[in-house]
Amino acid sequence: MSEIKPILNTLMRSKAGALLLILQIAITLAIVSNAISIVSDRVDKLREDTGYDEQGIIAFTVLTYNRNIDRAKQFKEDMAKLKEIDGVIEAMTVSSIPLSSSGGSWIVSDTPDEMLGKRVDSGYIQANYKVLSALGLSLSEGRDFEAQDESEGGDGQFPSVTIVSRAVANKLFGEGKGLNEFIYSGDNMMKIVGIVETMKSQWPDSKMGDNVMLIPRERSSMYQRVIVKTEPSKRSKIMKLIEPLLLENERQRVIIGIKGLDEAKAQTYQRDTLMIRMLVALIVFLAIITALGIFGLTHFNISKRTKQIGTRRALGARKSAIFSYFLIENALVTVFGLVVGALAALYLGGQLMALYNIPALDWSMVFYTALTMLAMSLLSVYQPAKRAANISPSIATRSI
């Protein structure tokens, strides 16, 4: 501790280099801590449970341009053929593919007059009554669809029952409620017969990311989406068989985008993945530049003070004293920079939260980033400080 006063006096005599390094460390801490926070948040989103059997589901689209066929009948035959493939558990047409960033959504309410009650924006998936098991979902409350539930949606009528995600039920009826309640969308009234704890929508990174409704209604269109539930170990083999089989049944159509549900999810999150890669590259770049800055300034100071170091060595200063002097000097500069950087990091985090709706920067993130930078700075100064400690008194005195 007796070294601190002379170190501060030395730094005050050559302020420019120390101030530039303090500024560099502060900027690095402010940017890196916020970048790490954003990366952590995005990685958590990518790892979130979607509720679906992502590894076992195949999704694709069929574009039919033969207007003379009965599409409903054709797709029933197609699904029957797909189910005959070894390893296929279920196959069905759906109105939307989950996690795909494409599909339909509704505003649903807890009262017939949606302007008077609570309202929720929700994605929906229409499919036959076996949709729950086909998507690999599990009920936390209530019952699954039955065959008669789907039949009520025939002849132009709309089904009277639905299964919803927990998020939809909670937002409309309160925490833990919603089972056997009625929800409304336009002229349609549906009873909630089942609730799924976790079920992501077609837009998992949006405000309605957790809001989904399953509707037991199977419809056919020219641009038809299909899901196939498989045994995960056989999925890749089954994917190669789908297009030839469907084209054998009907030639006048195109099979588009056969892929696993996990691949669809990866495509939806590709902007987040790109952001993570760019921020990691930025973090590494700033860390290297800061480490080189610390190394260079220390190396320069040692070269400038060769005579002073030699004189101290001639007066009996031990190598360890010279070594610790430069470590302490570097630690003081770094700590000043980290204090300024911590304040800048919190300010920057507040601005990012206000502008881009990202989570608030946690103090602990700044603290651990600062500790890592302090350790990095000490490692950066280790070699120059060791070199200074090995300066011979005779070499230094020859320059007098």
N, C-alpha and C positions, 0 to 999 in steps of 0.2 A: 504493500500500500504506500510505502515511502516513495515509490517511483512515480506515483500519479501526478504530483505537483510539477516536477521537471518535465514530465511527458506533456502536460497541458501547456507549459510555457513554450516547449518546442513546437507544438502544434499551432500556437498562437503566432509564432514567428513565420510560419509557412502555412497560412490559412487557406490559400487557394486550393491546393491539392486535397486537404482534409474536407473542405466544404463541398467540393465536387464529388468526393467519395460518399459523404453523408447524403447528398442529394441522390446519387445513384442507388444507394442502398434503400433509401426511403421510397423512391419510385418503384424499385423492384419489389419491395414488400407490399406496397399498395396494390400493384397489378397482380402479383403472383398469388397473394392470399385470396383475392376476389376470383381469380381464374380457377384456383383449386376448389373454391366453394361452388362455382358454377359447374365444374367438371363432376364434383361429388354429387350434386343435385341431379345432373343428367344421367350419371351412371345408375343412381338409385331408381330413376324412372325406367331406364332400360331393363333393370332387373325386377321390376314390379311384377307380381303375379297377375296374369290376365284372366285366370279362371279356366282357360281353354286348354285342350290337349294339343299344344302347338306342334309337338313332335310327331303326332299321329294323323294330323289333318292335312288333306290336299285340297287346294282351292283353285278354281279356274272359271273361265267364262266361255259360253258357247254363243257364237253369233250365227243365227239361222237366217238365210236369205231365200229359202224356199217358202213362198207364201201359201202354197197349196196343201201343205201338210197340217195335220192336227197336232199342234205343238204339245199340248197337254198329254196326249196319248203317246207321242214320240218320246217325251222325256220320261214317262213311266217305264217304257221299254228300255230306255237307256239306263235308268237307275237299276232296273232288274238285272241287266247285263253286267253292270259294274259290280253288283253285289255277288256275282258268281265268281269274280276273281279271287284267288286264294289270298287271304290276308285282309280283304275288305270287310269291315264290320257294318258300315252303313253308308248310304249314298243318297243325297237329296238335293233338289233345287232350293235355292234360298233367294230372298230379295236383296240381301247385302252380305258381304263377307266381312266378318269382324276384323278389326285392326288394319283394314285396308285403305283407310282415308276416303272411302267412297260408299254411298248408300243413302238411305232416307232417314229423316228425323221428324219428330212431332213435338208440339207443345201439348203436354198433358196436364190436367188439373184435377183437384179433388172435389170440384163441384161442376155441375152442368154449365154454369156461367163462369167461364175461365177468368173473367175480369174481376170476379168477386172472391175467388178462392186462391189457394197456392198454386203456382205454376212451375213446371220443370221442362226444360228442353231435354229431349231424350232420343237417342237413336233407337231404331227398331229393326228386328229381323223377322220376316215372315217365312215360315217353312212348315212342313208337315208336323204332326204331333210328336214325332220322335226326335225333334230338334235338340232337346236338352242333352240326351245321351250322345247324339251325333257330334256335338261340340265338346263333349267331355266335361260338361258342367255338372255340379252337384247342388242339390237343394239344401238350404239350411232351415227352411220352414215350408210347410204346405205340401202339396202334391204335384206330381208330374202331369202333363197333358194326357188326356185319354182320347181314343179314336173319335168318340162322339163330340169332343170339343172342336175338332177340326171340321166335322160334318156341319156344325152350326155356321161355319163360315162359307158354305157353298151357296150356290144359286144367287150370287150377288150380295148375300148378307155378310155382315162382319161378325167375327167370333165374339163371344160374350165373356171370354176369360183371357187372362194373360199371366205370364210369369215375368217378374221384374227383378232388376238388381237391387241390392240393399240400399244403394245410394238413392234410387228413385223413391222407394218406400219411405226412407227417413226424411227426405226433403218435403214430401207431401203430407205425411201423417205423424212425423216425430220419431225420435230414436226408438228402434226396436218394434215399431208398429207398422201396420199396412196390410197384413195378411187378412184376406176376406173383405177388404175394403174395395170400393169402386172408384175407378178413375175414368176421366172423360177426355175425349179428343174430338172436337167438332160434334157431330151427331152420334158418335160411337161411345158406348158405355161398356167397360170391361171390369170384371171382378178379378182381383189379384188372388190367384189360387196357389201361387208359389213364389218364394223369394230365394234368389241366389246371392250368397254373400259377396263374392267377387266375380264381376263380369264386365269386362271393358267393352266400350263401344267401338264403332268403326273409326273413331277419331280419339285414340287413347290419350293424346297429349293436349286435348282441348278442354274447355270448361265442362263439356258433357262427357268427358272421358270415362266416367264410371256409371253413366246413365244409359241403361239398355232395357228394352222390352222385347220379349219373345211373343210372337203372335202365331197361333196354330192355323195358318192359312197358306196353302200352297198354290202358287200362280205361275203361269208360263209366259214368257215373252221372247221376242226376237233376240234380245240381248240378255241371255239368261246366266245367272251365276249358280255355281254348283260347288258343294263340298262333299268330300269323300273321307270317311273315318276309316283309318287302317291300323293294323298292328305296326307300331313304329319301326320295328326291325325290317319290315317288308315294304315300307313306304316308297323308297327310291326305285325299287323294281316295279311297283304298281304304277308309278308316275309315267314310266315309259310305255305302259300298255294302254293308257287311257285314250290317247288321240287315235291310234289305229282302230280301236274297238268302236268308238263313237262314229268315226267316219265310215266304218263298215255298215253301221246301221242307217246312216243318212249322209250322203256325200255333199249336199248343198249347204254346207256350214263350215265355220272356221272355229277351231279350238284355240283359245287365247290364254296365255299366261299360266300354264300349269306349274304350280309351285306349292311348297309347304306353307302352312300358316306362320311358321317361324320366319320364313323368308318374306312373307307379306308384312309381318311386323317390322323386320329389319329395314325394308324399303320405306315404311311409314316413318321410321325413326332415323333415316339416313342423314337428315339435316343435323340432328343431335349428334350423331356419330361423327360427322364432319367437324362440327363445332368442338367436340371433345379432342379430336386429333389436332386441330389448329391450336387450341388452348394449351395442350400438352407440349406442342412444339414451341409455343411462346414461352412457357414456363422454363423449359430446358434452355432456350436461347438466352433468356434474361439471367438465369442462374450462371451460365458459362461466362457471359459478358461481365457480370458483377464479380465473379471469382477472378477473372483476368484483370479487372480493374484493381482489386485489392492486391493481387500478386504484383502487378506492375508498379503501383504506388510504393509498396513496401520495398521492392527491389530498387527503385529510384532513390528512396530515402537512405537506404543502406549505402548505395554508391556515393551519395552526396556527403554521408557522414563517416566515410572510411577513416579519416584522420581522427575524428572524435572517438570512434570505437577503439582504434588502436591505442589512443592515449589512455582510455579507461582500462584497456587490457594491460598496458604497461604499469598502471598504478595498482594493479592487483585484482581487477574485476574478473570474476569467474565467467566461464562460458555460459553457465546457466543463467547468470544475471543479465548478460547481453541478450540471450535467447528470450527470457521472460519479459525484458523491456519492450521488445518489438511485439510480442504477443499481447501485452497489456495495452500498448499504444493502439494496436489494431482493434482490440476489444472495445476500447473507449470510443473510437470513431464509429465502429459498427453499432454500438448501443445507442449513440446519439442518432444515427441514421434510422435505427429500428423504432425508436420512440416517435420520431417525426413520421416515419412510414406507417406506424400503427394508427395514428390519428388520420392520416391521409387515406388509409385503407377503409376505415369505418365511414369516412365521409363519402368515398367513392362507392362503397357498398350501399349506402343510403340512396345515392343518386340512381344507381342501377336498379334498385328495388322499386323506386318511384317510376322510372321510365319504362322498364321492361318486365315488371311484375315477377321478379325472381325473388327467392327467399332471402331474408335479411342475413347479412354476414355475421357469423358467430364469433364472439371474442376468442373462443378456444382455437378457431381456425387461424386467426391472426397470431395468437400466442405460439402455437406449434410451428407455424411458418417462420416466425421470428427466431425461435430456437434453432430450427434447421439452418437458417441463414447465418446465425452466429457460429454454429459448428462449421459451416462451409467456409466462413471467413477465416477461422482459426486454422483450418486445413490449408487454405490458400497461402497463408503467411508462414506456414511451417518451414518450407524449404528456404525462403529468403532469410528468415530469422536464424535458421541453422547455419546458413552461409555466413551471416554476420558474426555469429558466435565463434566461427573458425578463423576469423581474420587474425593474422599474426601481428603482434605489436611491432616487430621489426619491419614488416612491409608497410605498416601505417606510418612509422616514424621516418622512413626514407622519403616520404613526400613532403616533409617539413622543409 
